[in-house]
Amino acid sequence: MHRAERRWLQAGIATLIAFLALIGVAALHDDIVPPSHVETIDPTRVAETPPFDKPGLRQTGPHSYEAYIVAHIFSFDPAHLTVPAGARVTFYATSPDVVHGFFIPGTAVNMMVVPGWVSSATHTFRRAGTYLMLCNEYCGAGHHFMYGAIDVR
Ligand SMILES: [Cu+2]
């Protein structure tokens, strides 16, 4: 084998090992896990199905909240949430129409929102600030208008 060929092969294998190690660190240390698609919901009846008939934030403990989000073309309902710093928020999201994304940059919350399923992810907002909620699955002509914000105070 040519020396240059062996070097490229070694570089490729080293890159693969580095990526697998990063995935391992992300999964085990940073708590990044695949979004749970465990719960199902009739996508034609989202507006009548509790708790998605009244989307929004519910406080479940001194620092814990549940946020029920309906992602539809082309907005999130609700599009704006306010929580205190230190709040641990579990997001539950579903879609009555097409596949959307629910992504909060700077956090591990990044899930597909698939009609018929309830996706969930949890994040503790330790630092105050404004966090964006973005749809990162192209969902149609108004996709770029599909965003919201979480104010952490
Ligand atoms: Cu969308």
Residues whose N, C-alpha, C, O or C-beta is under 5 A from the ligand:
A	BS01	CU	V99 H100 G101 C135 E137 C139 M146
